[in-house]
C-alpha cells in the first residue's frame, strides 16, 4: 500500500466538562499538530497517491474555521466532548468527503483509506483511520 502524508497545525480552546477528565474539565488551550495520510493500492497514472498541494489545501480549509476558536462556543460542537479522538474523526470525515467530492482531484476518488493523527504533545497523540 502506498501512502502520502500532509501536516498542518491548529490552536484551539475547549473544556471537557466530565469528572473523567480531571483538570481538563476546565477551559484550556491546545495546539494540535495534524497529520493526514492518504493510502492507495496502486499509484495513479502520474505515479502519485494524491496531489499533495490539493491535500494541503483541503486540510487547511478544514482546520481554518476552528483555528483560534473556543470549540465549546461553536454550534456544530454544542454539547459534545471535543476530545482529541473526536476531533480526529471530525477531520477524517471532512477529508473523506473532500476525496469523494473531487476536492482532491480525480485521484482522490481512488483512495483506499485515510488516517488522521492529532498530536497533543510530543508524548500523546490519537488517530482515526478508515476506508474512504
SERO-4910 file (N, C-alpha, C, O; in steps of 0.05 Angstrom, whole numbers):
BEGIN
 pado doro    nc1    nc2    nc3   cac1   cac2   cac3    cc1    cc2    cc3    oc1    oc2    oc3
  Unk    A     17    -24      0      0      0      0     18     25      0     37     26     15
  Unk    A     11     44    -17     26     69    -19     12     90     -1    -12     88      4
  Unk    A     28    109      8     16    130     25     31    156     21     55    157     15
  Unk    A     16    177     24     27    205     25     14    218     50     -9    214     56
  Unk    A     30    234     64     20    246     88     26    276     87     47    285     78
  Unk    A      6    292     95      9    321     97      5    329    126     -7    315    142
  Unk    A     14    354    133     13    363    160      5    392    162     12    408    144
  Unk    A     -9    399    183    -16    426    189    -18    428    220    -13    408    233
  Unk    A    -25    451    230    -29    453    260    -52    472    265    -60    487    248
  Unk    A    -62    469    289    -85    486    297    -84    491    327    -77    474    343
  Unk    A    -91    516    334    -93    524    362   -122    528    368   -137    542    354
  Unk    A   -132    515    390   -160    517    398   -161    520    428   -142    518    443
  Unk    A   -185    527    437   -192    526    466   -217    509    469   -233    508    451
  Unk    A   -219    496    491   -243    480    497   -242    471    526   -222    473    540
  Unk    A   -264    459    535   -265    446    561   -277    419    557   -290    413    537
  Unk    A   -273    401    576   -283    374    574   -299    369    600   -289    356    619
  Unk    A   -323    380    602   -338    380    627   -349    353    635   -373    348    633
  Unk    A   -331    336    645   -338    310    656   -317    303    676   -293    307    671
  Unk    A   -324    293    700   -304    287    720   -282    269    711   -260    269    722
  Unk    A   -287    253    690   -267    235    679   -242    250    671   -220    239    673
  Unk    A   -245    275    663   -222    290    652   -207    306    672   -188    321    664
  Unk    A   -213    304    698   -198    318    718   -195    347    712   -215    360    706
  Unk    A   -170    358    713   -167    386    709   -174    396    681   -179    420    677
  Unk    A   -175    378    661   -182    385    634   -212    391    632   -222    399    610
  Unk    A   -227    388    654   -255    396    654   -258    426    649   -277    436    638
  Unk    A   -238    440    659   -237    470    657   -228    479    630   -215    463    615
  Unk    A   -234    503    623   -225    515    598   -195    513    596   -181    520    615
  Unk    A   -185    504    573   -156    503    569   -151    505    539   -169    501    522
  Unk    A   -126    511    532   -118    512    504   -104    488    495    -93    473    512
  Unk    A   -103    483    470    -88    461    458    -77    469    431    -91    483    415
  Unk    A    -53    461    425    -42    464    398    -38    436    387    -21    421    398
  Unk    A    -53    429    367    -51    403    355    -34    404    329    -38    422    313
  Unk    A    -16    386    326     -4    380    300    -21    359    287    -26    338    299
  Unk    A    -30    364    263    -50    347    250    -36    334    225    -28    348    207
  Unk    A    -34    308    225    -24    293    203    -46    278    190    -63    265    203
  Unk    A    -48    279    163    -68    264    148    -53    247    127    -39    258    110
  Unk    A    -56    221    129    -44    202    110    -65    191     91    -87    184     99
  Unk    A    -58    190     66    -76    180     45    -63    155     34    -39    154     28
  Unk    A    -79    134     31    -69    108     22    -83     99     -3   -107    104     -7
  Unk    A    -68     85    -20    -80     72    -44    -63     47    -51    -39     46    -45
  Unk    A    -76     28    -63    -63      3    -71    -43      7    -94    -21     -4    -93
  Unk    A    -51     23   -114    -35     27   -137    -32     57   -142    -50     72   -137
  Unk    A     -9     65   -152     -4     93   -158    -21    101   -182    -30     85   -198
  Unk    A    -26    127   -183    -41    138   -206    -25    137   -231     -1    129   -231
  Unk    A    -37    146   -253    -22    148   -278      2    166   -276     22    162   -290
  Unk    A      2    185   -257     25    204   -253     44    193   -231     62    207   -223
  Unk    A     39    168   -223     56    155   -202     55    170   -175     76    173   -162
  Unk    A     31    179   -168     28    191   -141      4    178   -127    -11    163   -139
  Unk    A      2    183   -101    -21    174    -86    -43    195    -89    -66    187    -95
  Unk    A    -37    220    -85    -56    242    -87    -40    267    -91    -16    268    -84
  Unk    A    -52    288   -102    -39    313   -105    -34    326    -78    -53    333    -64
  Unk    A     -9    328    -71     -1    338    -44    -11    367    -40    -20    374    -19
  Unk    A     -9    384    -61    -19    411    -58    -49    412    -52    -57    428    -36
  Unk    A    -64    395    -66    -93    395    -61    -99    384    -33   -116    395    -19
  Unk    A    -84    364    -24    -87    353      3    -81    374     24    -96    377     43
  Unk    A    -60    389     21    -53    411     39    -75    432     40    -82    442     61
  Unk    A    -85    439     17   -106    460     14   -131    451     29   -143    466     44
  Unk    A   -140    426     24   -164    416     37   -161    414     67   -179    421     82
  Unk    A   -137    405     76   -133    404    105   -134    432    117   -146    436    138
  Unk    A   -121    451    104   -121    479    114   -150    490    116   -157    503    135
  Unk    A   -166    485     95   -193    494     95   -210    480    116   -229    492    126
  Unk    A   -204    456    122   -218    441    143   -212    452    171   -230    455    187
  Unk    A   -187    459    176   -179    469    202   -184    498    207   -189    507    229
  Unk    A   -184    514    185   -185    543    188   -209    553    204   -206    571    221
  Unk    A   -234    542    201   -257    551    216   -254    545    246   -269    557    263
  Unk    A   -236    527    254   -233    520    282   -210    536    295   -208    537    319
  Unk    A   -192    547    279   -168    560    289   -174    583    307   -190    600    300
  Unk    A   -161    583    330   -164    604    350   -193    607    360   -201    629    368
  Unk    A   -208    586    359   -236    586    368   -238    571    394   -223    553    400
  Unk    A   -258    578    410   -267    563    433   -287    542    422   -309    549    414
  Unk    A   -279    517    420   -296    497    408   -323    494    423   -343    487    412
  Unk    A   -323    500    449   -347    499    465   -369    518    454   -392    514    458
  Unk    A   -360    540    441   -378    560    431   -388    556    403   -405    571    393
  Unk    A   -376    536    389   -384    532    361   -409    514    360   -410    493    373
  Unk    A   -429    522    344   -454    508    343   -451    478    336   -466    461    346
  Unk    A   -433    471    318   -430    443    309   -420    425    332   -421    401    329
  Unk    A   -409    437    353   -399    421    375   -415    425    401   -406    416    422
  Unk    A   -437    437    400   -453    442    423   -460    416    438   -471    398    425
  Unk    A   -453    415    463   -459    391    479   -441    367    474   -447    345    482
  Unk    A   -419    372    459   -401    350    451   -374    352    466   -364    374    469
  Unk    A   -364    330    476   -338    329    487   -318    328    464   -314    307    451
  Unk    A   -305    350    459   -287    353    436   -259    342    443   -239    356    443
  Unk    A   -259    316    449   -233    303    455   -216    301    430   -225    306    408
  Unk    A   -191    295    435   -173    291    412   -183    270    393   -182    273    369
  Unk    A   -193    248    404   -203    226    388   -227    236    371   -229    230    347
  Unk    A   -245    251    384   -268    261    370   -260    279    347   -271    278    324
  Unk    A   -240    297    352   -231    315    331   -217    300    308   -219    309    285
  Unk    A   -204    278    314   -193    262    293   -215    253    273   -212    255    249
  Unk    A   -237    243    284   -259    234    267   -271    258    252   -279    255    229
  Unk    A   -273    281    265   -284    305    251   -267    311    227   -278    316    205
  Unk    A   -241    312    230   -223    318    208   -225    296    187   -225    302    163
  Unk    A   -225    271    196   -227    248    177   -252    251    159   -251    249    135
  Unk    A   -275    257    172   -300    259    157   -298    281    135   -307    277    113
  Unk    A   -285    303    142   -282    325    123   -263    317    100   -269    323     77
  Unk    A   -242    303    107   -223    295     86   -235    273     68   -230    274     44
  Unk    A   -250    255     80   -262    234     64   -283    246     45   -286    238     22
  Unk    A   -299    265     55   -319    279     38   -305    294     16   -315    294     -7
  Unk    A   -283    306     21   -268    320      1   -257    301    -21   -258    307    -45
  Unk    A   -248    278    -12   -238    258    -31   -261    248    -49   -257    247    -73
  Unk    A   -283    242    -37   -306    232    -52   -318    253    -71   -328    247    -92
  Unk    A   -316    278    -62   -328    300    -77   -310    312    -98   -319    330   -113
  Unk    A   -285    303   -100   -267    312   -121   -249    335   -113   -234    345   -130
  Unk    A   -251    345    -88   -234    367    -79   -204    360    -79   -187    377    -78
  Unk    A   -198    334    -79   -170    324    -80   -163    317   -109   -142    304   -113
  Unk    A   -179    325   -128   -175    317   -156   -187    290   -161   -196    276   -143
  Unk    A   -186    282   -185   -197    255   -193   -182    233   -178   -194    212   -172
  Unk    A   -156    237   -172   -141    217   -158   -151    211   -130   -148    189   -120
  Unk    A   -163    231   -118   -174    228    -91   -197    208    -90   -201    196    -69
  Unk    A   -210    205   -112   -233    186   -112   -224    157   -111   -240    139   -106
  Unk    A   -199    151   -117   -189    124   -116   -174    116    -91   -161     95    -90
  Unk    A   -176    133    -70   -161    126    -45   -175    103    -31   -199     99    -32
  Unk    A   -158     87    -19   -168     64     -4   -176     71     25   -197     63     35
  Unk    A   -159     87     38   -165     96     65   -150    121     72   -132    130     57
  Unk    A   -158    133     94   -146    158    104   -141    153    134   -158    141    148
  Unk    A   -119    164    144   -113    164    172   -108    192    181    -92    207    169
  Unk    A   -121    201    203   -117    227    214   -106    224    242   -117    210    259
  Unk    A    -83    237    247    -70    236    273    -69    264    284    -60    283    270
  Unk    A    -78    268    309    -74    293    323    -54    289    345    -59    273    363
  Unk    A    -32    304    344    -12    303    364    -18    324    385    -17    348    379
  Unk    A    -24    316    410    -30    335    431     -4    347    441     -1    371    445
  Unk    A     16    330    445     42    337    454     62    318    442     54    301    426
  Unk    A     87    320    449    106    301    439    103    274    453    116    254    446
  Unk    A     86    273    474     82    249    489     55    235    484     52    212    492
  Unk    A     36    249    471     10    237    468     -2    245    441      0    267    432
  Unk    A    -15    225    428    -29    230    403    -52    210    401    -53    190    415
  Unk    A    -71    217    383    -94    199    378    -98    199    348    -89    217    334
  Unk    A   -112    178    338   -118    178    310   -144    163    304   -154    148    320
  Unk    A   -154    169    280   -176    154    268   -168    147    240   -157    163    225
  Unk    A   -174    122    233   -167    112    207   -191     96    196   -204     81    211
  Unk    A   -197    100    170   -219     85    159   -219     86    129   -204    102    117
  Unk    A   -236     70    116   -238     70     87   -251     95     77   -267    108     92
  Unk    A   -245    102     53   -257    125     40   -284    117     28   -298    134     16
***
